[in-house]
Every structure is written in structure tokens, then in C-alpha cells.
Amino acid sequence: MDKLVLYRLTSGPANAPPNYAYPAFGFIAETWLWLALIGVGIVVGRWVDSWFTPVPSHAPLQPPTDPATDIKQGAGTVALSVAIAWILLSYLVGTDAYPIDKGQVYFGIASAFLIAGLISHWLFQMKTFVWMLVVVAIVATGAYVYSGPGGEILEAARKTGAHVPLEPLARPLPIEYAALGAIGVLLERDMMVLLAAMFGIQPSEVNKP
């Protein structure tokens, strides 16, 4: 991201708008697009997997779910996960006072969404990954909008040729937010089973109504 901002500062047209060097809404759109592709891939993968997974004839019938309840559980999952992921990212991806390594950013993003998913899964009865992918998109949107450099700073840097220090939350690329956030979301279910086994909890007891 540092190289991208520096390149757009030095190679942009003279009459470029102040936010040309850091197009926050372009990054947001790209993040949502990557997450949409990941969501489609999950759906297609499960569909293909169903071709090779036999369904037993004596499988118990699942009771119908209430759409209103699903929406409430999803809203609670999103609200809680966004708050937890934002707080964790603020600490895990580093601070302005210390250098930030690429591996630290990768670990911080994946771990933040993994832990947020674990806590939300423990409190809410959600069985789909879609809500957590929305969480990744919302956190990335907030990071680019509120942590990105302002237009005045970019304009001054373009005129003077100065380097623009980016805040930690604004440094990951859209593909990094989407890919690493999705990795943390997808690892959450396996990690939940592992933790339940470590503490002697049956999987059916994790999300009791």
C-alpha cells in the first residue's frame, strides 16, 4: 500500500483530485468484490461436494427455521464481530510508533476475524459464513474510510514530494483484507471443534438455544 500511494502521488496528473493517491472507495469496492467471489466459491464448492457426499435415507428431518430469528442472529453476529475484530486489529497490526511487518499484518487480520468468529459463534446460533464475510467487508470499509489519509495531507504530499505515513488499519490491500479475513472466518469452525474437544464439550452443546 505504501508503494501504491507513493506511485500515485508521483505519477498522477497535475489536476488530479486530492484523494487520487488513496482512492478509499475504490479499495472498498475491490474488497467487497473479492469477498463476493469468495462467497460464490464457497457456495459452488459445497454444491460440488454434495455430489460426492451420500445423504443417508434415515437422516433426521431438520425443523424449519424462523427467518426473523435468523435475521436477529445474523445482526447480532455482525455487530459483535465488527466490534471485536476492530479492537483486535487495532492492537494486532501494529502502531505508528513501531515498524509494521507484512507477516504481522497477515497474522493480525486472520487472527482478528478468527477470534471474532469464535466469540460470535459461541453466543449466536449462526451456521453460515455469509454473515462473517459481511463482517470482513464492514471492517475493511471502516478502515479505509476512517484510517486512510485525508485529502489535505495527500495534496500537501503531492506538492512537496513528501512520504505519507499510513495508519496501520489502512495499510493492508483489499485482497489482503478479503483473503486473510476469509481464512480466519473459514478456520473458525475447525478451531471451535478443537477448543470444544480440549475442554470436553460436545459439539451439540456449543450452540444450545
C-alpha positions in Angstrom: 0.0 0.0 0.0 2.9 2.4 0.7 4.3 1.8 -2.7 0.9 2.2 -4.3 0.3 5.6 -2.6 3.8 6.8 -3.4 3.4 5.8 -7.1 0.0 7.5 -7.5 1.4 10.6 -5.7 4.4 10.9 -8.1 2.8 9.7 -11.4 -0.7 11.2 -11.1 -1.9 14.1 -13.3 -1.3 17.6 -12.2 -5.0 18.3 -11.9 -5.8 15.1 -10.0 -8.3 15.3 -7.1 -6.8 15.2 -3.6 -7.9 11.6 -2.9 -6.4 10.3 -6.2 -3.4 8.8 -4.4 -5.5 7.0 -1.9 -8.9 6.1 -3.5 -10.6 4.8 -0.5 -13.9 4.0 -2.2 -12.1 2.1 -4.9 -10.4 0.0 -2.3 -13.8 -0.6 -0.6 -15.4 -1.7 -3.9 -12.5 -4.1 -4.6 -12.7 -5.6 -1.2 -16.4 -6.3 -1.5 -15.9 -7.7 -5.0 -13.2 -10.2 -3.7 -15.5 -11.2 -0.8 -18.4 -11.7 -3.2 -16.2 -14.0 -5.3 -15.1 -15.9 -2.2 -18.7 -16.3 -1.1 -19.7 -17.6 -4.6 -16.8 -20.0 -4.4 -17.9 -21.4 -1.0 -21.4 -22.0 -2.4 -20.2 -23.7 -5.5 -17.7 -25.8 -3.5 -20.5 -27.0 -1.2 -22.7 -27.8 -4.2 -20.0 -29.8 -5.9 -19.2 -31.5 -2.6 -22.8 -32.6 -2.3 -22.3 -34.7 -5.5 -19.9 -37.0 -3.7 -21.4 -37.0 -0.2 -24.2 -39.5 0.1 -27.2 -38.5 2.2 -28.5 -41.3 4.4 -32.1 -42.2 3.9 -32.7 -42.2 7.6 -31.4 -38.7 8.1 -33.5 -36.8 10.7 -35.7 -34.0 9.4 -34.5 -30.6 10.4 -37.1 -28.3 11.9 -37.9 -25.2 9.9 -36.2 -22.1 10.9 -37.8 -18.7 11.6 -36.5 -16.1 9.1 -36.9 -13.4 11.7 -34.8 -15.3 14.2 -32.1 -15.8 11.5 -32.0 -12.1 10.8 -31.7 -11.3 14.5 -28.9 -13.8 15.0 -27.2 -12.5 11.9 -27.4 -8.9 13.0 -26.1 -9.8 16.5 -23.2 -11.7 14.9 -22.3 -8.8 12.6 -22.5 -6.2 15.4 -20.5 -8.2 17.9 -17.9 -9.5 15.4 -17.3 -6.0 13.9 -16.6 -4.6 17.3 -14.3 -7.4 18.3 -12.4 -7.5 15.0 -11.9 -3.8 15.0 -10.5 -3.8 18.6 -8.2 -6.7 17.9 -7.0 -5.3 14.6 -6.1 -2.0 16.3 -3.6 -3.9 18.5 -2.5 -6.8 16.3 -1.5 -5.0 13.1 0.9 -2.7 15.0 1.1 1.0 15.8 2.6 4.1 14.3 5.5 4.1 16.8 6.8 0.7 15.7 7.6 -0.7 12.3 5.0 -3.0 10.8 6.0 -6.2 9.1 4.0 -7.9 6.3 3.8 -11.1 8.3 2.4 -9.2 11.3 -0.3 -7.7 9.1 -1.2 -11.2 7.8 -1.3 -12.7 11.2 -3.3 -9.8 12.7 -6.0 -9.8 10.1 -6.5 -13.6 10.1 -6.4 -13.8 13.9 -8.8 -10.9 14.5 -11.5 -12.4 12.4 -10.9 -15.9 13.7 -11.3 -14.8 17.3 -14.3 -12.6 16.4 -15.9 -15.6 14.7 -15.2 -17.8 17.7 -16.9 -15.5 20.2 -19.8 -14.8 17.9 -20.3 -18.5 17.2 -20.3 -19.2 20.9 -23.0 -16.6 21.6 -25.2 -16.8 18.5 -26.5 -19.8 16.6 -25.2 -19.0 13.1 -24.3 -21.8 10.8 -23.4 -19.8 7.6 -20.2 -18.0 6.7 -22.1 -15.2 4.8 -22.6 -13.0 7.9 -18.9 -13.2 8.8 -17.9 -12.3 5.3 -20.1 -9.2 5.6 -18.2 -8.5 8.9 -14.9 -8.6 6.9 -16.3 -6.1 4.4 -17.6 -3.7 7.0 -14.3 -3.7 8.9 -12.3 -3.1 5.8 -14.7 -0.3 4.8 -14.3 1.4 8.1 -10.5 1.0 8.0 -10.2 2.7 4.5 -12.7 5.5 5.3 -11.6 6.4 8.9 -7.9 5.4 8.9 -6.9 6.5 5.4 -5.0 9.7 4.9 -7.1 12.8 4.3 -7.2 14.8 1.1 -5.3 17.8 2.6 -2.4 15.5 3.6 -2.3 13.9 0.2 -2.4 17.2 -1.6 0.4 18.6 0.5 2.5 15.5 0.0 1.9 15.7 -3.8 3.2 19.2 -3.9 6.2 18.8 -1.7 7.1 15.2 -2.6 6.9 14.0 1.0 6.1 10.5 2.1 2.6 9.9 3.5 2.7 7.7 6.6 -0.4 5.4 6.6 -2.1 4.3 9.7 -1.9 0.5 10.4 -5.5 -0.3 9.6 -5.3 1.5 6.3 -2.2 -0.4 5.1 -3.5 -3.8 4.1 -4.5 -4.1 0.4 -8.1 -5.1 -0.4 -7.0 -8.6 -1.5 -5.3 -9.0 1.9 -8.4 -8.0 3.9 -10.6 -10.3 1.8 -8.3 -13.3 1.6 -7.0 -13.2 5.2 -10.3 -12.3 6.7 -12.0 -15.2 4.8 -9.2 -17.5 6.0 -9.9 -16.5 9.6 -13.7 -17.0 9.1 -13.3 -20.4 7.5 -10.9 -21.6 10.2 -13.3 -20.6 12.9 -15.4 -23.8 12.6 -12.5 -26.2 12.9 -11.0 -24.1 15.8 -14.3 -24.3 17.6 -14.4 -28.1 17.3 -10.8 -28.2 18.6 -11.5 -26.0 21.6 -14.6 -28.0 22.4 -12.6 -31.2 22.3 -9.9 -29.7 24.5 -12.4 -28.7 27.2 -14.5 -31.8 26.9 -17.6 -30.1 25.4 -19.8 -31.9 22.9 -20.3 -30.2 19.6 -24.0 -30.2 20.2 -23.5 -28.2 23.4 -21.7 -25.3 21.7 -24.8 -23.5 20.4 -27.7 -24.7 22.6 -30.7 -22.4 22.4 
